[in-house]
Structures are given as C-alpha cells and as structure tokens.
Amino acid sequence: MSKKATAKKFDCVEMKRHIQEKIYEETRGMKPDEFLTYMHQQVVESRFAAFFAGPGSMTSTSPVATPAQLGEASENYSVATDHLP
C-alpha cells in the first residue's frame, strides 16, 4: 500500500523548539526563585489557570499560588539548579 505525499501544514516539533527557545531567552540568567515566579506567572496568565487552581474553581480567576507562597515552598524544598537555563 503506497502512502500519499502531503504537504506539511503544521510542524509540531518546530513549534515546540520555537517555544522552548523563547522561554530560554526570557529566563536566561534567572535565579531559581525568579524562575519559579516566572513560571507561576505563565500558569496564572494561561487559559488553563482555572484548571490548575483545582476543583470548584473552573470559573475562578484567582491564581494557583501567590509569589510569596512560591517563595515559602522553595525554602521547604531544594531546587535542582543544574537543569535550569
């Protein structure tokens, strides 16, 4: 059975690499706490914010956690910085 040749309209891998490059450029040189704050802000501003906030908050616009709460969490858990940009 032969495969029909089709023109690629969307390249998922190219899109993924583009997004990763953008995040890398935006976070290069950030300290771990700055990186956590950046990632938190991305979640809060995303269209999935209500989903990450948990059950019963699907109509809520409240953030998942405040930057202060993220700071407290980073004090309680060690952050592996060898994988951060």
C-alpha positions in Angstrom: 0.0 0.0 0.0 1.5 3.3 -1.0 1.4 6.5 1.1 0.0 9.6 -0.4 2.5 12.5 -0.2 1.0 15.5 1.5 2.4 19.0 2.2 3.1 19.7 5.8 0.9 22.5 7.1 1.9 22.3 10.7 5.2 21.2 12.2 4.7 20.3 15.9 8.5 19.8 16.6 9.3 23.2 15.0 6.7 24.9 17.2 7.9 23.1 20.3 11.5 24.2 19.6 10.4 27.8 19.0 8.5 28.0 22.3 11.5 26.4 24.2 13.9 29.0 22.6 11.5 31.8 23.6 11.3 30.6 27.2 15.1 30.1 27.4 15.7 33.6 26.2 13.2 35.0 28.7 14.6 33.0 31.6 18.4 33.0 30.9 20.3 34.1 33.9 17.4 34.0 36.3 17.9 32.8 39.8 15.8 29.8 40.9 13.3 32.0 42.8 13.0 34.3 39.8 12.4 31.3 37.5 9.7 30.0 39.8 8.0 33.4 39.8 8.2 33.5 36.0 6.7 30.0 35.6 4.0 30.8 38.1 3.1 33.9 36.2 2.9 31.9 33.0 0.4 29.5 34.6 -1.7 32.3 36.1 -1.9 34.0 32.7 -2.6 30.8 30.7 -6.0 29.7 29.6 -5.6 26.7 31.9 -5.3 28.8 35.1 -8.7 27.7 36.5 -7.9 24.1 35.8 -4.6 24.2 37.7 -6.4 26.0 40.6 -8.3 22.8 41.3 -11.9 21.6 41.6 -14.6 24.1 42.1 -12.5 26.9 40.7 -13.2 26.5 37.0 -14.9 29.9 36.9 -12.4 31.4 39.2 -9.7 33.8 38.1 -7.7 33.5 41.3 -4.0 32.4 40.9 -2.9 28.9 41.8 -0.4 30.3 44.4 0.9 33.7 45.2 4.6 34.5 44.6 5.0 34.7 48.4 3.7 31.1 48.7 6.1 30.0 46.0 9.0 31.6 48.0 7.9 29.7 51.1 7.7 26.5 49.0 11.2 27.0 47.7 12.5 27.3 51.2 11.0 23.9 52.1 12.2 22.0 49.1 15.6 22.0 47.4 15.6 23.1 43.8 17.9 21.3 41.4 19.5 24.2 39.5 21.7 22.1 37.2 18.7 21.7 34.8 17.6 25.3 34.8 18.6 27.5 31.9 
